[in-house]
Amino acid sequence: MQAKKHFDAHIIEEGFWGQEINHTTYNLARMNMFLHNINYDKFNIMLGNTLIEPHFNDDKPFDAIVSNPPYSVKWIGSDDPTLINDERFAPAGVLAPKSKADFAFVLHALNYLSSKGRAAIVCFPGIFYRGSAEKKIRQYLVDNNYVETVISLAPNLFFGTSIAVNILVLSKHKTDTKTQFIDASQFFKKATNNNLLTDKHIEQIIALFDSKDDVAYLAQCVEHQSITDNDYNLSVSAYVEAEDTREVIDITQLNAEIKTTVSKIDKLRSDIDAIVAEIEA
């Protein structure tokens, strides 16, 4: 529903769909719909395992997908030989590792995404640079021009984890082959136990996302070839230079100050020697 604020009014018309494996979270999601005045006929939230028993095959594709899956959770993966033929995972030619299901959730969202929609997925940062199967899936996503933006956030924004997570934005209607990287790690307000993203911070991030402008130390749009040359690394830090906030030292001034200090030390030593000589006389 927060995402709905950032779409044109006509984009989300028919309602909301969702699937959640945790029974408590499932009930909270349904309650949240009623609290936001969403009528029961405008949402359909199902209980179940998204990866193994996905719902809504008859309702897809969807124009807006928002997902915050568990980070690096285990799943059955290659232990189920039928999954490589699943229409969600088959195009990538490889399954997400059994010990890290992150990209399984990403590919699930991509499969359910319409040709005019966007998916925003909160991700563990490791999936953007690790090798093996995860690299092959990144290659599939980049080579097919599905990755619109990767946004790195500040640490300690989510309850239960202090990890600085990323948001992966997928699209099937990009107008060019560039990928945008945004370093939003400086956008936060310090709170007692957690950092917070204020409305102003969110507006700043969305403005960077919408403009696709290159902004020093904040945002960079990168050509496909550059990502290929960088071994399909999608870490924001690989493309957005961090600002050097260290104090700039004037060497000439520093040398002058050292020279003055040494001169004072020499005079002090001379004065002490004179006093000692007078005492010993």
Secondary structure by P-SEA (a helix, b strand, c coil): ccccccccccccccccccccccaaaaaaaaaaaaaaccccccbbbbbccccccccccccccccbbbbbccccccccccccccccccccccccccccccccaaaaaaaaaaaaccccbbbbbbcccccccccaaaaaaaaaaaaaccccbbbbbbcccccccccbbbbbbbbccccccbbbbbccccccccccccccccaaaaaaaaaaaaacccccccbbbbcaaaaaaaccccccccccccccccccccaaaaaaaaaaaaaaaaaaaaaaaaaaaaaac
